[in-house]
Amino acid sequence: MMTIKRIIAVAFTLVITLSANTAMASKTYTLSLEKAQEMALTDSPELALCEVNRQKVEKQLKDAALSQKDYKNMDIHINQNFDLIYVKNGYYVKMFRKYSELSKKEKLKTESAIKYNTTNDYYTLKSALKLCKVYENAVKRAEDNLEVVKKKYSLGMCTALEVTNAEISLDEAKAGLLKAESNAELLTDSLRIRLNTEEDAAFILTDEISRPNNFESDLAADTKNAMKTRYDVAGLEISAELAKDYYQTASSLNEDSVTFFTSYADYIKAANNYSLGVKNISLAIKNAYYNAINAEISSDIAKRKFEYKKSEYEVNKVRYEMGMITNNILTALSDELTMAELEYENALLSHKLAVEKYAYETTTGV
């Protein structure tokens, strides 16, 4: 029966072997974020659908204009066909003209969503690969430490418990590396899907997750501008405006009809959706704003903590070599250093993505 240590060792070796074989067999893409975004936009089904919708609306607008022309000089009685009143007064021409304007914003919003999602996948994979490096360093420290402990044990300079502790620390580091590499492989698959590449494609991501400059933004101004550029705001506004026009026409013709009451209810609902929607969108922007601020603070603290733990480990490594502390203490400090570095890399990713999210939220929305 295989021991836990043996299982980890076999799995660890298998992952490394498979990764190496995959790297040799696959096509490798060297990508900046901008290049990755270009690939994601190329032949995008979402953008193709936007174009189909745009053409459909243009056709509907053309048909509505022709219908209005046909009924321009025709007398229409309400009890004949209520809807023809709207054809004649140009309601449908206005509606499809508004939808045509909206389709342009839909395309911009779709492009932004694709870029943001690609940004998220790109940097998340980049971070995952860095976490693999963190665990590789942890494995190397644990291996070096175990070698030293075994030598000291053979000389009677430490206890068997210290050897066992060092072995456990190494197994934990290897298990962490295995998990990190598995996660990186899953995220690689996600990016392959996003970029529509070969199933065995490999990536070299050239853009680093650099710490953004100090986050400074005018929330009020950004929110005001977003109300002019976001697709969802435009959609809510157009719906409210069209509902109002339909209701006003209905009320001028017959205030005792089912159409009147239905249009009145739709108008109230659309107006409320617009008012409430704008408030919720403003709240989402504010949330993104504070997330960016808090993420910056967290990344600053995580960086300081990592630097402290790194210095603490180096100092105590010397103390251990001088016989001033036990190996169990040094091993614990090594584990703390690994955790601090992982927390810093995760905080750096969160900071980067939070700033990116705010930028998209204050333009077209995502």
ZIWOGI-V253605 format. One record per helix or strand. SS is the DSSP state (A for helix, B for strand). FROM is the first residue (numbers start at 1). TO is the last residue. If there is no record, write none. Layout:
ss=SS from=FROM to=TO
ss=SS from=FROM to=TO
This chain:
ss=A from=4 to=25
ss=B from=28 to=31
ss=A from=33 to=41
ss=A from=45 to=70
ss=A from=82 to=88
ss=A from=91 to=154
ss=A from=160 to=195
ss=B from=202 to=205
ss=A from=219 to=229
ss=A from=231 to=253
ss=A from=258 to=321
ss=A from=327 to=361
